[in-house]
């Protein structure tokens, strides 16, 4: 207990320009709204505070996780025995630059859309409907309806191995739900986006059109983490899951949406319920098609081994 209190006290002494909390439930920080506590939650609002926290984490060899909007995350019921970092303040600002707009990594995609629309700049009409942050979206190369982050990113500023590094678009190595940042342990701090001038009403109408498509095809009225499984070699995984008859399949309070076969929704589910349902579907899919599915959902905390 003394060690934990000492670590907490040391974290609180660091001028993070934000807030340091202990034993915080992560349910309100994820779209699934389930899971346990994080031992520490640190909200950082300045680059100076961020560098101080990362220096402490590396010195003490503490496990950490940078949390965006929590929209593709499943947190273990046992929680996370480390530090969860939230980027806010200076990391949630938008700045006009010569080539477009620079966004802090903590900005929500919908807010990036609103800011861009106000300037008459097009690029986030489709992406704005994704419930995530700019940083998380770049990290995952998030996308929808044939559009992804690689198409708007000009450059990325990230923290890599103790240094602030600059990546041009080509250096980000974007691919389907992939980027170099998943492999180099980077923490994305700022993202420069190249956007196209367009009439504001046309930007707005296109945004609403894709938003309506989402509402019609996805179970947005339930807690979920978006699409569960990644596309495989261009195959329509949702259609294949539908063909298997997984809609309505359940495990405890976790259930495959009857509206979209690649969505698992929570009806008072535990993280274990969701996890076990994912395992069941993966097994059935492999038996039927001979394909091992990988998840878009990330797992935080202590889970049983899963071939992700």
GIWOGI-V476601 format. One record per residue. PHI is phi in whole degrees, -180 to 180 (999 if undefined). Layout:
BEGIN
phi = (PHI/PHI)
END
This chain:
BEGIN
phi = (999/-62/-64/-61/-64/-63/-65/-62/-63/-65/-63/-67/-77/-74/-78/-82/66/-158/-133/-118/-127/-126/52/-102/-66/-94/-59/-82/-105/-129/-75/-73/60/-138/118/-93/-95/-96/-57/-136/-128/-119/-96/-112/-119/-135/-64/-60/-64/-60/-64/-66/-64/-66/-64/-67/-60/-69/-64/-90/56/-95/-71/-143/-147/-92/-103/-93/-90/66/-90/-136/-130/-118/-95/-57/-60/-82/83/-131/-90/-164/-110/-97/-108/-112/-100/-140/60/-61/-87/-123/-110/-113/-132/-78/-127/-57/-91/155/-138/-107/-111/-70/-63/-86/-73/-71/-61/-65/-73/-64/-62/-61/-64/-65/-59/-61/-94/70/-116/-98/154/-111/-60/-85/-65/-63/-86/-82/-81/-147/-100/-59/-61/-65/-67/-69/-55/-94/48/-64/-168/-166/52/82/-115/-144/-63/-58/-84/-118/-73/-97/-153/-133/-106/-139/-96/-133/51/84/-126/-89/-121/-112/-122/-76/-50/-64/-82/-78/51/-67/-150/-60/53/-136/-157/-63/-70/-78/-106/-104/69/-76/-115/-75/-111/-143/-136/-91/-120/-96/-122/-116/-59/-161/-64/-60/-68/-71/-62/-65/-66/-68/-59/-64/-62/-72/-65/-65/-60/-63/-63/-77/-109/-124/-82/-69/-81/-117/-65/-156/-126/74/-61/-82/-111/-75/-66/-122/49/79/-73/-83/-63/-60/-66/-69/-66/-62/-61/-71/83/-80/-56/88/-61/-140/-148/60/-91/-95/-146/-73/-58/-81/-95/-145/-71/-104/-117/-108/-108/-105/-117/62/-80/-97/-63/-64/-57/-63/-59/-67/-67/-60/-60/-63/-66/-59/-65/-64/-66/-66/-66/-83/-111/69/-124/-91/-74/-116/-93/-77/-65/-98/-115/-122/105/-91/-119/-67/-60/-142/-78/-85)
END
